[in-house]
Amino acid sequence: MNYDIHGMIKINSNVDLANLNLGLPYFEVEKVDPNLKITVEDFEFEKGECSKADLWFYGHDDKDFVYYERYIFNVEDKLLLEDLQAETTKITATKFCYKKPLRARGSFIDLLVSVQMLKLSQSGIFIHGACVARDGFAVLMPAMPSTGKTLTTLQLLHKGYDYMADDTLIIDNNGKAYSYPMPSAIGSYVLRYANTVSRLKRLELKINSYLRNFPGATKVVHPFMGKAWELVDGTKIAKNAKIGIICLLEVGSKDMEELDKKRALNKIMAINRYSLPRPQSNPVILAYTLFNPQFDLTRFEVGERNILSKLLDKTKCYLVRCRDGQWGELVEQALRK
């Protein structure tokens, strides 16, 4: 399987990554010159004279790899991260490691996203937020989880905007947003704006939302995953667009205010830190830096701040708050200013 994410991240994998819910099927292509190779298979690794870190990480000083090995009731839990500093990075994992998250190494998904972030960091960053576009003009809406990203996106799709993202997207160092269509958790509150959902799916969504309201239910009742761009008739996906305005979504007393650059920057950074996997906190990447101390992870966050700072130098940012879910109205008011 091959995936080309706007020419920035190019993945080759021997397994279909669609089940990871990372939006990769949208970027599937026939051929790619990869800068990230994923292999899921049983494999052997000769530890030889490797040094050991904690109970299960192995590496050599200044060698571009880290190896993780653990046996759980005779099940092989193995992972090899290679060439993180090279043009093409390789991740090899056993099926158990690919499917099952463990605290010692984190989840495969978090590692994959963290490596993508590092590959992207020379030219862009991921943002936890929604984005719509019209006439080449993008509205970027960073927000914490469960803070109206999908709902606001649907509201604006009904106003004639094109879809770009409702969970995560990419922005580059020139202030351009890039679409990232991926399934996101949705609740029954979106049904008012979803005109393509069948009666059966509406009932299923209502039941799911009802059950998840019970204490502890979220641990056993998984959220309903939907594709926001398929919920409104006639929706088009804009591949990229110049960011013309930023609207941070929050829950609170209905209000809209323009933010100064410092406050906006700190809020967006806080949203990203809270909501997205971070290379600087991933166990596998941290173990890698133990054996490769010259690989400075602080540069990742510095680069992230620099890209956001450059964007905020030329883009107005508004904080929009409400409790009734009508963020779309406030975003449109900001657009008229």
N, C-alpha and C positions, 0 to 999 in steps of 0.2 A: 504494500500500500504506500502511496506517495501523496504528500500534502505540501502545498506551496502557499504559505501565509504571506500574501502581498510581496513576494520576492524577498522577504526579510528572514523568515524562518522556513527552511525547507527540510522536510522530514521524510525519511525512508524507514518503513517498518515492516517486519515480517508477519505482523498481526494487525487486524482491523482495530483501530483505536476509537471507533465510534462509541463503544460502550463506556468510555471514560467521561462522556458528556462534556467535552471540551470544545465542541463546535467544529472539530476537525473535518467531518464529512463535507462541509461546505467548501473546503479548500482542497479536496481530493483532485489529483491530476494523474495523467498516465505516466509521465516521467518527471524526474527531478534530479538535480545535482545537489545532494543533501549536505546540509551543514549539521544535521543531527540524525544519527542512525539508531533505531530501536530494534533490538533482537530479544525475543522471548523464547527461551528454549532451555533444556537441560544442558549444562556445560561444566567443564572442569577448568580449574585455575590452579596453576602451580605456585604455591605461596613461597616456596624456596626460602630465601633469606629475608623475607619481608619483616618489617617491624610491625608490632601489634598495638592497636589503640583500643581501649576499653576491652570488651570481651570478644568483639566480632569484626572489627575493622583492621585491614592490613594495607600496608603501603611501603614505599621506599622514599627516602628523602629526595626531593626534586625529581621524582619520576611522575609522569603525568597520568596517574591513575589512583583509584582507591577501590579496594575490594571488601565486600561484606559477605560473611558466611556464618550461618547458624542452622542447626538441625533441631527441628521441633517434631518430636515423636517420629523420627526417621524421615521426615519431610525436609527436602533441601530448600532452604531459604537463602538464595544467593543473589548478589548484585555486583556488577562491575561497571564503574564509571571511568571512562578513558578519554584522554585527549581533550580535556576541558578547555585548555588554552590553545588548542589547534583549530584549524579551519573547520574540521568535521569532528564533532564530539560523538562518542559512542556510549550507549547504555545497553548492557546485557543483563537480563534477569530471568530467573526461573519463573514458571507459571505461578507458583505460590506467592513469590515476591510481587509479581505483577498484580495479583488479585487481592492480596490480604495486607492491609496496613498494620504495621507494628510500631510501637513507640520507639524502639531502638533505632530504626532507620527511617521512620515516617512512612507515608504512602508513596506508591509509585507515581501517582498523579501529581503530588506536591513536588517530587523530584523533577518530573518532566516539565512542569510549569516553571520551576526555578531555573532549570537549564535553558529553557526558551527565553526567559528574562535576561539571562546572561548573554545569550547569543544576540538578542535584540538590542542590548544596552548601548552599542556603539551608535545606533541611529534612532532609537525610539524607546518607549516604555509602555507597559500595560497600565490602564486606568480602570479602577472598579467604578463603573458608572454606566449610564445609558447615553445614547446619542441618536439624534435624528438629523435629517438634512433636507434642504430645499434650495434649488437654484445654486448649487455649489457651496452653500452656506451651512455649516454644521452647528448644532446646539449641543454642547457637551454638558452632561448632568451627572457629576460625581455624587455618590451617595453610599451610606452604610448599607449592609444587608437589611432586607425587609423595610426599606424606606422609600417605596414608590417608584423604583426605576422602571419596572415593567408597566405599571399602571399609567405613569406619565407618558411613557412611550406610546401606549395604545391611544391615549387621549390626543396626542399630537399626530399620530397616524390618521386619525379621523379628521384632522384639520388639513390634510394634504401633504404632510411631510413624508419623506422616504425613511425607511428603517436603516439603521447602522448597527446598533447594539442595544441590549437592555440589561447586560450584566457586566461584561468586560469588553474593552476595545483597546486598540493601539493608537498612540499618537506619536508623531515623529518630531525631530528637533527643528522642524520648520513650521510647526503649528498646524499640521494636517492630521485629521482623524481618519482611521481606517476601520472598515466594518469588521465585525466579529460575531456573526450570527451563531448563537449557541442556545440550547434548551436552558430554561431557567425555571425555578420553582414559582408556581403561580397559585393564587388562592381564588375563592369564589367571587371576591370583590372585582375581578377583571371581567366578569361575565357581561356586565353592562356595556362594555366596549368591544366585546368579542362577537362578531356577527357571523363567524364561520363554524362555530362549535355546535355539534349535533346535540340533540336532546339527551341522548345517552351519556355523552361526555360531560354535559352540564351537570347531570345528576351525579356522575362519578366524582366530579370536582367538588360539588357541594358536600358530598359525604366525606370525602378526604379532608376538606377544610374543617368540617364539624368534628371529626374524630381527633384531629390534631390539636383541638382546643383542650382536650382532657390532660390533666397533669401526667407528665412522663410519656405521653403518647408519641411525641416526636422521635423517641428512641426506637419505636417499632413501626410507626406509620410513616412511610416515606412521603415526601412532598410530591405533589402532582407536577410533573415536568412538561412544559409546553414550549412551543416555538412561537414567540410573540409575532413574528412577521407573517405567520400563517393564520393569525386570529382575526385579521381585518381584511375584508375584500379589497383587491386591487393594490395591495401593498407592494412597493418596489424597494429593492435593496440598493442603496448608494454605496459604491465600492470605497470611495474616499471623498473627503470634502474639507475645505479650509475651515478651521474653527473660528466662528465669528463672535460667540458669546458663551460664557460658562455660567450655569445655574446649579448651585449646590442644593440638593434636596435634604430637608430635615423635617422631623415631626415637631410641631410646636404651635404656639399661637400664630394665627395667620399674619404673615408679615413678609415683606421683601425689602432687602437692603443691599446696597452695593458694598462690597468688601474691598479693603485695601489689599495690596499685593501680599504683604507679610501674612495677614490673617488667612487669606485665601490659600496661599501656599501651604501653611501649616495644617489647615483643615484637610486639603486634598492628600497631603502626605500621611496624615493620621488615618484617613479612610483607606488608603492603600495598605498601610502597615497592618491594619486590623483585618482587612477583608481578603487580601491576596497572599498566596504563599510567598515567602521571602527567601532568597538564596542565602542570606546571612544568618538564617535560623534553621536551615535544613540540615539534619544530622549527617547525611552522606556528604554534602558539600563542605560542612564544617570539618569532618574527618579528613577530607581531601586537603583542606588548607593546613591541617596539622603537618602533613607530609610535603606540602608545597606552600610554605609560609610567604613566599614572594607573591602569591596570588591574593591580592588585597581586596577583600569583599567590601570594604568601606567605599570603594570607588563606585560601586553599584548605586548606593543611595545618593552619593554626591552627583552622579550623572542624572539620576532621577530628578533631584532638586533643580539641577541646572536646566533641564528640558522644561520643567514646569515654570521655572522662573522666567525663562525666555518667552514662553507662551503668555504668561500673565503680564509681561511688560507691554503687550500690545492688544490684550483682550480683556474686556470688562468682565467682572465676576460678581454675580449676585447670589445672596443667600435667600432661598425661598422656603418658607415654613408654612405648614398647615396641618390640621388634624382631620379634615374631612376628605382627604384624598384628592383634592382639586389642585394639585401642583401644576397641571397643564395650563390652567388659567393664569397662574402667577408667572409661569415661564413666558407666556404670550405678552403679559404686561411688561416684563423685562425687555422683551424684544422690541416693544414700541417705544422704549425710552431713548 
